């Protein structure tokens, strides 16, 4: 048998044995605090997640989520640009400056329209 195969088998066997043992030990070694407040459902700043369908819901959660997605997806366009900057040359750099200018203009618009103000 190849030495690499023996080493890999040993590492996998050690992980298969060690991980369940460690997970089982954390049940006994970890701190225990079961309280009503700890077991209460909490999601994204909303205290009670079990509401009636006719209850009102703050729209700002959705607006901030959409704004995050828009800016996050636009940032993804910058990674390939940064990698290929030398091949794109001066024209590619100017295109990205225009793109970043539009992003900054959008962010200024969002800031001035006070969408990110929570109160």
C-alpha positions as CSV (number, residue, x, y, z in Angstrom):
1,X,0.0,0.0,0.0
2,X,1.2,3.5,-0.8
3,X,2.3,5.6,2.2
4,X,0.0,8.5,1.2
5,X,-3.0,6.1,1.2
6,X,-2.2,4.9,4.7
7,X,-1.8,8.5,5.9
8,X,-5.1,9.6,4.3
9,X,-6.9,6.6,5.7
10,X,-5.5,7.3,9.2
11,X,-6.6,10.9,9.1
12,X,-10.1,10.0,7.9
13,X,-10.4,7.3,10.6
14,X,-9.2,9.7,13.3
15,X,-11.8,12.3,12.2
16,X,-14.6,9.7,12.1
17,X,-13.8,8.7,15.6
18,X,-12.8,12.0,17.1
19,X,-15.6,14.3,15.9
20,X,-18.5,12.3,17.4
21,X,-16.5,12.0,20.7
22,X,-15.9,15.7,20.8
23,X,-19.5,16.6,20.0
24,X,-20.7,14.2,22.7
25,X,-18.3,15.7,25.2
26,X,-19.5,19.2,24.6
27,X,-22.9,18.2,25.9
28,X,-21.4,17.5,29.3
29,X,-18.6,20.1,29.4
30,X,-20.4,23.1,28.1
31,X,-22.3,25.7,30.1
32,X,-26.0,25.0,30.6
33,X,-28.5,27.9,30.7
34,X,-32.0,27.0,29.8
35,X,-34.3,30.0,30.3
36,X,-37.5,31.3,28.8
37,X,-35.7,34.2,27.2
38,X,-33.0,32.0,25.6
39,X,-35.6,29.6,24.1
40,X,-37.7,32.4,22.8
41,X,-37.8,32.7,19.0
42,X,-35.8,35.7,17.7
43,X,-35.3,36.5,14.0
44,X,-33.9,39.7,12.5
45,X,-34.9,42.0,15.3
46,X,-38.5,40.7,15.4
47,X,-39.4,39.6,18.9
48,X,-42.4,37.3,18.0
49,X,-42.2,35.3,14.8
50,X,-45.6,33.7,15.3
51,X,-48.0,36.4,14.1
52,X,-51.3,36.5,12.4
53,X,-51.3,37.0,8.6
54,X,-53.3,40.3,8.9
55,X,-50.7,41.9,11.3
56,X,-48.6,44.7,9.9
57,X,-45.0,44.1,9.1
58,X,-42.3,46.8,8.8
59,X,-41.5,47.3,5.2
60,X,-38.0,48.6,6.0
61,X,-36.8,45.0,6.4
62,X,-37.6,44.3,2.7
63,X,-36.2,47.7,1.5
64,X,-32.9,47.2,3.3
65,X,-32.7,43.6,2.0
66,X,-33.3,44.7,-1.6
67,X,-30.7,47.5,-1.3
68,X,-28.2,45.1,0.1
69,X,-28.8,42.7,-2.8
70,X,-28.4,45.4,-5.4
71,X,-25.1,46.7,-4.1
72,X,-23.8,43.2,-3.3
73,X,-24.5,42.0,-6.9
74,X,-22.9,45.1,-8.3
75,X,-19.8,44.6,-6.3
76,X,-19.5,41.1,-7.9
77,X,-18.9,42.8,-11.2
78,X,-15.8,44.4,-9.8
79,X,-13.9,41.2,-9.2
80,X,-13.5,40.1,-12.8
81,X,-12.7,43.6,-13.8
82,X,-9.9,43.8,-11.2
83,X,-8.5,40.5,-12.5
84,X,-8.6,41.6,-16.2
85,X,-7.6,45.2,-15.7
86,X,-4.3,44.9,-17.6
87,X,-6.1,43.4,-20.7
88,X,-8.9,46.0,-20.6
89,X,-6.5,48.9,-20.5
90,X,-7.5,52.6,-20.1
91,X,-11.0,52.1,-21.6
92,X,-11.8,49.4,-19.2
93,X,-10.6,51.5,-16.3
94,X,-12.7,54.4,-17.4
95,X,-15.8,52.1,-17.8
96,X,-15.4,50.9,-14.2
97,X,-15.0,54.5,-12.9
98,X,-18.3,55.3,-14.6
99,X,-19.8,52.1,-13.0
100,X,-18.5,53.0,-9.6
101,X,-19.7,56.6,-10.0
102,X,-23.2,55.3,-10.6
103,X,-22.9,53.1,-7.5
104,X,-21.9,56.0,-5.4
105,X,-24.7,58.1,-6.9
106,X,-27.2,55.4,-6.0
107,X,-25.8,55.2,-2.5
108,X,-26.0,59.0,-2.1
109,X,-29.6,58.8,-3.3
110,X,-30.5,56.1,-0.8
111,X,-28.8,58.0,2.0
112,X,-30.5,61.3,1.1
113,X,-33.9,59.7,0.8
114,X,-33.4,58.4,4.4
115,X,-34.2,54.8,3.6
116,X,-31.4,53.6,5.8
117,X,-32.7,55.7,8.8
118,X,-34.4,53.2,11.0
119,X,-36.4,55.5,13.3
